[in-house]
Amino acid sequence: MAISTRAWFWLALLVAVFIASSNADDAGTGAEETPSAVLTLDASNFNETIAKHAFVAVEFYAPW
């Protein structure tokens, strides 16, 4: 029994997504990461960071 064109499409799409997601995981290995404009603040560095920068946008969130 032959596989329909629609089945081939979904199979190819699934393989493409799998390959793309596995390549994304490998992207962070080896080379140095570029600096980010996002800072993670906690009780130890919050006041120092706020005093150091003229403008800071802070997002407070609960991790749960």
N, C-alpha and C positions, 0 to 999 in steps of 0.2 A: 504494500500500500504506500503510495507516494505522500510526502508531506506537503501540505498546502502552502501557498505563498504567504498567507497570514501567519502560519506557524513559523516559517523561516524568518519572517520579519521580527517576531517577538523573540525568537532565539538569538538573532543577531543583535537586537537591542539589549537583551540580557547580558550577552557576552561583552558588548561595548561598555555597559555600565560597570561590570565587574572589572574590566581592564582599567577603566578610568579611576575607579576607586582604589585599586591596588597601586596605581602610579601616584596617586595623591598621598598615600601613606609613605612612599619612598622619597617624596620630594624634600622632606626635612632632614634627611640623613646626608652626612658627608660635608656639605658646605655650611659656612656660618649663616645664621639667620640674620635678616636685615633688621635694623632697629625699628621698634614700633612706637607710635605716638600714644599708645594706650599704656597707662601705668596701672598697676595693681596696688591699691593703697590699703593699709591696715593701720592698727593703732601705733605701730612703730615708726611709720613714715608719713602719716597723714599731715600733721602740722608742718613738718619741714617742707613737704611738697607744696602745700598751699602758700607758704611764705615765700618760696623760691620763684614761683610763676605768677605773672601779673593776672592771667586769666586761666582758670581751670574749670572745665565742665566735669562734674562728678555725678556718677550714677550709683545710687545706693540700691542694693538688691539683696534678697534673701536667697541663699543657694538651694533651698529646698523647693 
